[in-house]
Amino acid sequence: MIHTPLTTDLVVGVAELEQTGRATRLHRLPASARLRAGGDPQVLMAQAQPAGVRLAFRTGSDRVELDVLPTKRVYPGAPPRPAGRYDVVVDGEVTDELTATGGDDLVIDLATGRSELREGEPTTLAIALPPGEHDVEVWLPHNEETALVALRSDAALAPLPRTRRRWVHHGSSISQGSNATRPTGTWPVVAARSAGVDLVNLGLGGSALLDPFVATTLRDTPADLVSLAVGINLVNGDVMRRRALGPALHGYLDTIRDGHPTAPLLLVSPLYCPIHEQTPGPAAFDPASFGTGQLRFVATGNPAEVAAGRLTLEVVREVLAEVVAARSADDDALYLLDGLTLYGPQDEARLPLPDDLHPDAQTQQLVGERFAAAVFGAGGPFAA
């Protein structure tokens, strides 16, 4: 079979590929940003999980083999996490869904946060394609760190031409995909595929914190369209107060505008989350849910301290509206989308958050469809 080198021409949606002795590691943040993360294990883990990343090529091959080395997270005492899924898309249609056995195990103690890496072996994904030449995408797992070892086929592979508008999006684990069951089921991918745009997903679980190193990454990433989902991690991490949020967001937007002075720039306020609407963070695992088969979260802050500047989702929505209003006179390409129109109280009654914090797979699909209609549809800020 023909061996094809793994390069950024073929691996779409990454900032960098890192060659190691065992495999090619995928990074959605560049090395400069990872350095400035200060070794934070959460952001380093999230950025190595290839949400929105896919191999994209044109080929007449009827068989492609992809050797992968996944890292599976194991939480002793908690239900096993489902295996990461790989979606095969041929000429725009999802035709197959694969999983990878083997790989490394990252064993994490929920009580202490300590982790231990247990190395395993790569596995081979065999991808069968229909006869003739086709445009093929292999979407990698959105929530499982995945390194690539080798790519083989029985006919040549050529990178797909990049002709579509590029949309760069940043947000929390909800944007990364949270409880979606497949990589093409995360809401940004649902929206991007519906709108026919080229997605770069910088959704970083637990790490949408207005970090300057993410702002510079957004500044330096080529983009026609930029969006930010801001709020839930600020609240559930309890990382700042109302006085700091407005100036921090202004500075964040200033940095992005240094690289994208005229691109449509959309702020998305938080989706509905009952535990944090009026109660500050931090969020914590609910001990009562241990051993039940479904970990749940609780808000541990005191609502009485909102008057003193503690953040809730209601407060965040107010501040985002104030910032957009203040900048609107000088920036007519800055927009605000109310996250409650994507998932609000009426939706929560029908589609409750299974862990009280993250949307389920059906809600991911719903949010993606609503975002595509409101933002990419006629009259929307990203309409063609």
Summary of the structure (lengths in Angstrom):
residues: 384
radius of gyration: 20.5
end to end distance: 41.4
largest distance: 66.0
contacts: 1311
relative contact order: 0.13
helix: 30%
strand: 28%
